[in-house]
Amino acid sequence: MSSTFPATFYSRLDDSFNQDVVTTIEKSMKRHTDNIMCFLEGIGSRVSQLELCYYNLNKSIGEMRSDFVRDNKDADFKLKSLEKHVREVIKHLIRLSHDSPDDSKILLTPMSKELKYGTS
């Protein structure tokens, strides 16, 4: 230490410097903390939007699944009904072929062509 300045002068300079450093660090930490909080609020908002989209998507999938099951049941019922009618027609045609073989050939020939070529 120099004799020009007393030791208390240096002590006050150190205290003043330390206080300035602490103040600068606190301001910087507050600024960074505010930035982080703003960033986290933005993320929270996006997560909320994502949750809402997920809920709506899940709801739509559930409705679609219900519609599909219902439509499938309707289609199954219609196919079973159609199958029942086709079986009845076949049963009658078989009976007819046993009763009069010549008439059944006339009836079955156009029907077999329609079934073969897919015409109606």
Secondary structure, DSSP 8 states (H G I E B T S, - for coil): --SSS-HHHHHHHHHHHHHHHHHHHHHHHHHHHHHHHHHHHHHHHHHHHHHHHHHHHHHHHHHHHHHHHHHHHHHHHHHHHHHHHHHHHHHHHHHHHHH-HHHHHHHHHHHHHHHHHT--
